Amino acid sequence: MRFMIPRLILHVDGRASGDRLLDLADEVSELSPREVILEVPDLPDDQLGKIAMFMGIVSPESAVKVCGLKAGQVRALFHLGIDPGDILVGRWSPR
């Protein structure tokens, strides 16, 4: 029997985090969480492409959502092909 994580929350912070996040993409896919939440407060704009790449790698296996974006970053992710339904407004918090 394979263990499955229902929800994985990754806090992405800082300039180098985008590179580390891409390194984790395959491992996250193998865990097969049903949902992955990327919390990205204070992420520099030049890292948004890496966030979009991570979402593209992991999304065939899991529902990937991103939150904690600044206003201009939302539009940039739209232009990078991220579906509006995959962007959560504000910060993630458990219910």
C-alpha positions in Angstrom: 0.0 0.0 0.0 1.3 3.4 -0.9 1.2 6.3 1.5 -0.3 9.5 0.2 -0.1 13.0 1.7 -3.5 14.8 1.3 -2.1 18.3 1.4 1.5 19.6 1.2 2.2 23.2 2.1 5.5 24.7 0.9 6.7 28.1 2.1 8.8 29.6 -0.6 10.9 32.6 0.6 13.9 34.4 -0.8 15.8 34.8 -4.1 17.3 31.2 -4.2 14.1 29.4 -3.2 12.9 29.1 -6.8 15.9 27.0 -7.7 15.4 24.8 -4.7 11.7 24.5 -5.4 12.5 23.1 -8.9 14.9 20.6 -7.4 12.0 19.4 -5.2 9.4 19.1 -8.0 10.1 15.4 -8.8 10.1 14.4 -5.2 6.8 16.3 -4.6 5.3 14.5 -7.6 6.4 11.1 -6.1 4.6 11.9 -2.8 1.4 12.4 -4.8 -0.3 14.8 -2.5 -3.8 15.6 -3.7 -3.1 19.3 -3.1 0.1 21.4 -3.0 -0.1 24.9 -1.6 2.8 27.2 -2.5 3.0 30.1 0.0 5.2 32.7 -1.6 5.3 35.9 0.4 8.1 38.3 -0.4 9.1 36.4 -3.5 11.1 38.5 -6.0 9.4 38.9 -9.4 12.3 37.2 -11.2 11.4 33.9 -9.5 7.8 33.8 -10.8 8.9 31.8 -13.9 10.3 29.1 -11.6 7.0 29.0 -9.6 5.1 28.5 -12.9 7.6 25.8 -14.0 7.1 24.0 -10.6 3.3 24.2 -11.0 3.6 22.7 -14.5 5.7 19.8 -13.3 3.6 18.9 -10.3 0.1 19.7 -11.5 -0.4 16.5 -13.5 -0.2 14.6 -10.2 -1.7 17.2 -7.8 -3.8 20.3 -7.6 -1.3 23.0 -7.2 -2.3 26.4 -5.8 -0.2 29.5 -5.1 -0.9 32.2 -2.5 0.8 35.2 -0.9 1.4 37.0 -4.2 1.7 40.7 -4.7 -0.8 42.4 -7.0 1.5 42.6 -10.0 2.7 39.0 -9.6 -0.8 37.7 -10.2 -1.0 39.2 -13.6 2.6 38.0 -14.4 1.5 34.4 -13.5 -1.5 34.7 -15.8 0.9 35.6 -18.6 3.1 32.6 -17.7 0.0 30.3 -18.3 -1.1 29.8 -14.7 -4.9 29.3 -14.5 -6.7 32.0 -12.4 -8.3 29.1 -10.4 -4.9 28.1 -9.2 -4.2 31.4 -7.6 -5.4 32.0 -4.0 -5.9 35.6 -2.9 -4.1 36.4 0.4 -2.3 34.0 2.5 -3.1 30.4 3.1 -4.5 29.4 6.5 -5.9 26.1 7.8 -9.7 26.2 8.2 
